[in-house]
Amino acid sequence: MSHSDAKLHRLLMDRSDRDPYALAYGPVRYGALAVRAARVAGTLREAGVRWGDCVAVALDGCVEYLVAYYGTLMAGATVVPLSPEIRGASLARVLDHCGASAVIAAGPTLDRLAGHECLPPRLRVALHVGTPRHAFSPVIDSIDFAVAEKSGREIFDTGAQGSALACVSYTSGTTGAPKGVMLSHDNLASNVRSIVDYLDLGPTDRLAMVLPYHYVYGNSVLHTHIAAGGSIVDAGSTAFPVRVLETIQDERCTGLSGVPSTFASLVRIEDLDRFDLGSLRYLTQAGGAMTPSLTRRVRAIFPEAKLFVMYGQTEAGARLSYLPPTIWTARSDRSASRSLASPSPSSIPPERRSRPGPSARSSPRGPT
């Protein structure tokens, strides 16, 4: 497949064509995942969602998230990933801000939205995973997601260009109101290809998934493994670290991605020797800096696994640079990291450029 065709849903379709019976997520196989997504795409189109419309997806910890995400892209629409725990007022505000015409969410999430006094004016369709307790306004078409992915008309692609908007990811809002970051198909596909390449991901890889799916880092981890033809196992939350380690052991997972608190919770487990974690070949860490002591502890506990320390931004498709394991030392820091895009210092005026050092700046450039 050429890079111009390498949109995320096209990468899924490519894997489905190559080996439709390979496991993609839990017991769900690639062929079934692609068909279920295509039926959701058909349902969205028949419900009035058009090319370029925003579709919010507020799900987590389930294959329906992937079905909804890829189905939205297949429909030619733009995905807006959100936490299913979002409050009703916040959900209504985000839907209004991005002008969403549809929302795909679990029943309790939609209940919180239905209870809000002012629904977003452009919202026309709500696909519910599970049954909401409260009814929407008659002007909003309520559709059972399970029916959609079983009987919807199959649409695998609508021919969106690589420069078309594929995703709007909202920042956490810790420094103010959440901002919607706009990413094109080319943005996402370029980032995925880079990560698949440097992690050397392939069909034999098996991910133990512990990150929130809507989180930009977690979302990226899901798509890289789908693009590589690997399989994903939901390992739950690191609030229950023993379960995570048991999943890695029982499922023979080859990869684990986490934030510093993920690894901090795992290294606190006593008698780690009782778990057979020899299947792990790579670890990825982002979402904040790990202390040198925690990094050394992680490397000691997983000596056979390559540790990739990463830095990312929502604006850059989640993972922007990484520190290769081959140059890692106990005193290494992110100043030795490699970029996933092409740094372009020339985009910063000469008078504003910093000298090399702790405060140096770079301007990465990639597909727009």
N, C-alpha and C positions, 0 to 999 in steps of 0.2 A: 504493500500500500504506500502510495506517495505521501510525503509530508503534508501536501496540500489537502489530502483527504483524511488526515490523521486527527479528526475530531474525537472527543472521548467516546461518543456513542459508536463511531465508526471503528474504533479500536475494539470495543466490545463485540461488535458484529464480526470483525475479522477473527477474533478468538472463537466466536461461536461457529463460524464457518470451518475453521481449522479442526476443532475438536469439540463438537457440541455436547459430548457426554463427560467432558472433564468437569470436575467440581469447581465451582466458582465461589459460592458462599454457603458454608455449612453443607447440607445435602443438596442444595440447588445447583444444577449444572448450567454450563454456559449457554447451551441452546435454549433451555427453559427461561433463563434470565433475560436473554435477548427478546424472546417472544413475549414474555410478560410485559416488558418495557414497551414494546411496539404496540401492544393492545392498550396500554395506558395512553400512549401517544395518540392513537386513534380516538380514544374516548375524549381526550382533551380537545382535539380538533372538532369532533362532532358537537361538543358542548360550547363551541364558539371561541376557543383559544386560538389565536392567530400567530403568525410568524412575528417574533420579537416581543410578544406579551411576556410579562413576568408571572411565574408560578412559584409560590412559596411552598417549600417542603419542610415541614416541622415534624420530623421523625428521628428516632435514634435506636441503635441496638437491634436492628431488624433488617431483613432482606428487602422489605418494602421501601426502605430509604433508597437503595440502589435502583430498584424498579422505577420509583418515582423520579429520581434524578435523571437516569438515562432516558426514561419515557418523555420527560419534558424536553430534553435536547432533541430527541427524535421528532418531536412535534414542531421543532423550529422555534421553540419558546426559550425563555431565559430562566434559569434556576435561581431561586433565592433560598439558600439553606438557613434554617432557623432552629433554635432549640425548642423541643416540644414542651419545655417547662416555662416558656415565655408567658408573661402575664397577658391577660386579655387586652388591656389598654396599650401595652407595648406592641403586641401583635397587630392591633388595628392601626397603630401609628406607622409601623414599618410597611404594612400592606398599602397604606395610603401614600406613603412616601415614594415607594417604587411603582405605584400604579398597578399592583397585581390584579390580574383578572381571574386568577384561580389560586386555591390553597389546597394542599394535600397534607393532612394531619391526623393524629389519633383523636378519638372521641373526646377525651378530657380537654385537649387543647382547643378543639372547636367549640366545646361548651363554654370555655372562658371567652372566646371571641363572640359567640352568640349572645352572651350576657352583657356585652359592651353596648353602651347606649347609642353609639354612632358607628355603623359599619362602613368600611371603605367604599366609596361610591362606585369604583370601577370593578369591584369584586362581583363575579357572575357565577362562579363554580366552586364548590367545595367537595373534594373527594375525601371520604372519611375511612380511616383504618380502625375498625371497631365501630360500635354504635354510639353516637353522641346521645346524651339524654335530652338535650334541648333542640328544638327545631329552629332553623334559620328563617330569615325573611323569605316570603314566597318568591322574591325576585332573584334569589340565589338558588341555583340548581344543585341539589345535594345528591351525590352519587356514591354508592358503596364501592370502595377501592377493590375489594375482592371480586366483585362482579366485573369491574372494568378490566382487571388483568386476566380474567378468564374468558370474557366474551367480547371485548372491544375489537373494533376493526384494526387490523395490524398495519401500522405505518412505521417503517424503519428509518426513514430519512425524508426530509423535505428540501434538501439542497441548500442549507444555509452556508454562506461563505465563511472562510476562516476568520475574517475580520469582524464577523457579526458577534454581537453580545451573547455570551453563553451563560455567565453567572454574575450575580451581584452578591458579594459577601459583605455582611455588615460587621464593622469593628465592634469591640466590646463596649465602647463608650466610656472607658475609664477616664478619659481626658475631656469629656464633654458628651454631647449627643452622639449616638452611633452613626458612623459614616458608611454609606454604601459604596463599596469598591467594585468597579466594573471591569470584568475580565472577558476577553474574547475567546473564541474557540482556539485560535492560534496561541494565545497566552497559556491556556491550560495544557494544550497538547505539547507545546514546547517544554514546559516545566516537567510534565510527566515523562517525556522521552529522556530528558537529561537525568532524572532520578533513576529510571529503570536502567539506564546505561551505567551509571557509576556504582549502583548497588548490585549490578549484574543479576537483576531479577529474571526469573524464568518460570516455566510451567511447574517445576518441581518445588517451588517455594510455597510455604504455607505460613500465613501471617496470624499471629495471636493478637486480635484487635481489642485494645482497651481504651482507646481515645473516643471522645464524643464524635459522632459521625459528621455533624454539621460544622464542627470546629475546623478551621481551614487546614490545620495540620492533619487531623484525622481524615478529612475529606480527601486530601492529597494521598495519604497512605492507601486508602481504599482504591483510588483510581490507578495508582501505579501498579498495584498487584493485579487488577483486572487487565490492564494493558499488557502485562507480561504473561498473562495466562495462568497466574498462580491461583491459590485458593485462600479464602479468608475464613477464620474461625473466630466467632465472638467469644472472647474470654472474660467478659464481664468487666467489672470495675476493680481498680486496685484498692478500693475500700475493703475488698476481700482478696488479699494478695495470695492466700493459699490456693484459692480457686484458680487464679491466673497461672500459678506454677503447675498445678495439676493439669490444666488445659494444655500448656506447653508440652508437658511430659506425655500425656495420653494421646494428643493429636499429632505429636512429633513435629511441632511447629519449627520453622527455620528462621523466623524473624519476629522481632518485637520492637514496636515504636512507642516512645513515651516522652513525657515531660519530666523535669527533675523529680517531682513528687512521686511519679510512677516508680522510678528506680529506688527512691528513698524508702518507699513502703516495702519493696521486695527485699532489699538488703537487711531489713530489720527482722525478717523471718528467722527463727531459730532452726537449727538442724537442716539447713538448706541441702546438705549432702544427701538427704533422703529422697530428693527429687532428681530424676534423670533428665537433665537439661542439655544433654550433649547434641541434640538435633539443631540447636540454635547456631546459626552461622553469621547472623548480623543483628546489630542493635542500632536503632537510630534515636537520637535525642535532640529535641528542639523545644521551643516554648519557654526559653529562659536559660540562664547559665547554670550549669552544675558546678558545685564547688570542687576543687581539686581532690579533696579527700573522698567525696562521694564518687567521683570519676574513678579514682584508684580502686575503691571498693567494688564498683561494678565490674571493672576489668578483671579484678581478682576472682570474682564469683563466676564470671562467664569468660574464662580465659580463651576458649576456642572461638568465641563470637567476635567478629569485627565490630568495633564501636565507631559509628559515624556521628560526630557532633555537628549539628547544623544550626544555621541562623536563617530566619525567614521573616517575611512580612506579608500581611494580607494582600497588600498591593502587588506582590510579586508571585502570587499563586502559591503561597505558603512557605516554600523552602527555596531560599535564594543562594546560599553558599554552604559549604561543608568542609570539615576537616578530615582528610583521608586517614584511615587507621594506620597506614604505612608510615606516616610521619608523626604519629602521636607519641608524645613523651609526657611524663608526669608534670612537666612545666610548660607544656604547650598551651597556647590560647588561640582565640579565633583569628588573630592577626595572620595566621598561616593558612587560613581557609581558602578554598577555591570557589570561584563564582560559577553559578549555573547559567548566567547570562554573560554578555560581553561588556565588561566595564568600559565606560566611556567618559574618562575624565575631561575630555574636550567639551562636554556639555556644560561644564561648570566654568564660568568666566575665570581667566587666569588670576585676577586680583582676589578671587574668593576661594581659590584652591588651598587646601591645607598641606603642610609638609607631612611626609611620612611619619607616623607615630601613633600614639593611642587615640588622638582625636582626628585622624585622617578620614576623609570622606571619599566615597566613590559613587558614581552614577551608573548603575547597571542598565544595560539596554537589551531588550529582547523583542519578540514579535508583538505588535500592537493590534 
